[in-house]
């Protein structure tokens, strides 16, 4: 269980950091928020992977994705976050 939590945090940090590098502009988001962004992105990536590939139906719709799916999901989540907040947390 502890290994799962640590791996979610590490993958979340990597996916969140890559998403912040891909989206243009400077985002004023803390490291814990970047980790949370990556973790949420991982589940979004897992959900999209399930919808596209119909893989692992026994695990359910919301499942953690691999690193590529996590990065794609984190980019989507960050883009939506910036649109909803009106880039209050970001400067150009």
Secondary structure, 3 states (H helix, E strand, C coil): CHHHHHHHHHHHHHHHHHHHHHCCCEECCCHHHHHHHHHHHHHHHHHHHHHHHCCCHHHCCCCCCCHHHHHHHHHHHHHHHHHHHCCCCEEC
